[in-house]
Structure formats: structure tokens, C-alpha cells
Amino acid sequence: RKEVEQDPGPFNVPEGATVAFNCTYSNSASQSFFWYRQDCRKEPKLLMSVYSSGNEDGRFTAQLNRASQYISLLIRDSKLSDSATYLCVVAGFQKLVFGTGTRLLVSP
Amino acid sequence: EAQVTQNPRYLITVTGKKLTVTCSQNMNHEYMSWYRQDPGLGLRQIYYSMNVEVTDKGDVPEGYKVSRKEKRNFPLILESPSPNQTSLYFCASTPGGSYEQYFGPGTRLTVT
């Protein structure tokens, strides 16, 4: 089993749609969780950290479920510019593990 | 501007010809690392460094070397490149006490 698993997609959604991605992790001792965004063959960039209580940044909401060992990312009112690959990252004890990413395509 | 730079951005080389990919950051970060990204495998850590003169293996270190003689620089060395090292390489730096990675723009390497 992979340490961090994501549905590769692609998720094809129209503009304005709400879309959600999940990510599961296997190490229950993991300490920190993040979502990164990566545009085609460019460097990943931090989208948001994920906190135990859940957190929101504009149209983006991230949630953590430690009991079930998954994190989620919800994007509301999708924009064309949201088209990218979203990487789930799980960290602990000086080690980061990246998921393989979920590709999102937002169409007009 | 705070940034991580890598050079070269693109490189095509032949099997066995030693090469170095440079990485430099201007944010005074302690922690630096190298990743390779391959389709279906995601980002995998090659080597990391927690500070000057302190380096350690990541998940896929075979065929690579690194050095950290200065805080800002963390070059990746391929002594004898092979075709299975064809990949997209990212350097990243992280401030102490954080897990947030700041990535360089990437180096696309092709070994024929």
C-alpha cells in the first residue's frame, strides 16, 4: 500500500462547479498535512496547510480526519484557472511524502 | 525576490557523462532537498540536507551525490548518468521548524 494515495483523475468539471478530492495516508503518526498545486510540469506550490479543525481559504476548504486517516480538499465555484494537479502531502519526523496528484480540468 | 534557482533548466546528455545540477536559495533556509518526479510515481526524495555539511539519503539516492558546503547551495551530482535517471528534478528549501517546501523551477534531464 502506498503511504499516500490519491485518485489520479482527471476530474472534469464545468466552471462554477464544486469539486472535492480525497487523499488517504497510511502512517497514523503523521503530524502535518498540506495541499500543493502543480501546473503542468512546473514546480509545486503550497496551496494550503490542513489543520485538525478544518480550515478555509476563500473558495478552498481543507479537512483532516485523523481517525480515518484521510484529508480532503473542496473547491467551490471552480474557475478555469483552477485547472491543475493537486498534490496531497503528509509530513512527520522530518520526512514528507507526496501523493501522485489529482488532476482537475475546469471547462467553460 | 525570495526564490530557489536551478540550473540548467533543460539538459540532454549521454550515458556516463558526469553532470551537476546546481540549486541555490536566497532565503537563508536550513533544510534543502532534491526530488525527482516521474509519471505515476509522484515526487520522490533523492537526498536532503538539514544544514551545512549535513546530508542524508532520501528514498531514491542510488546514482546521485550531493554536497552542502554553503547554506545557500545544494548541488546534485550524477557521476555516471543512466537512461533511468531521465526525469524532472526539483530542488526545494524549507525554513527551520517548518515543513513548507519552496521549490525551484525544475530541471528536465534526458539521458540517452
HADDOCK unambig.tbl for C-alpha pairs under 7 A between the chains (distance, minus, plus):
assign (segid A and resid 42 and name CA) (segid B and resid 105 and name CA) 6.29 0.50 0.50
assign (segid A and resid 42 and name CA) (segid B and resid 106 and name CA) 6.88 0.50 0.50
assign (segid A and resid 43 and name CA) (segid B and resid 103 and name CA) 5.95 0.50 0.50
assign (segid A and resid 43 and name CA) (segid B and resid 104 and name CA) 6.46 0.50 0.50
assign (segid A and resid 43 and name CA) (segid B and resid 105 and name CA) 5.25 0.50 0.50
assign (segid A and resid 43 and name CA) (segid B and resid 106 and name CA) 6.26 0.50 0.50
assign (segid A and resid 44 and name CA) (segid B and resid 103 and name CA) 6.59 0.50 0.50
assign (segid A and resid 98 and name CA) (segid B and resid 42 and name CA) 6.60 0.50 0.50
assign (segid A and resid 98 and name CA) (segid B and resid 43 and name CA) 5.93 0.50 0.50
assign (segid A and resid 99 and name CA) (segid B and resid 42 and name CA) 6.17 0.50 0.50
assign (segid A and resid 100 and name CA) (segid B and resid 40 and name CA) 6.27 0.50 0.50
assign (segid A and resid 100 and name CA) (segid B and resid 41 and name CA) 5.95 0.50 0.50
assign (segid A and resid 100 and name CA) (segid B and resid 42 and name CA) 4.10 0.50 0.50
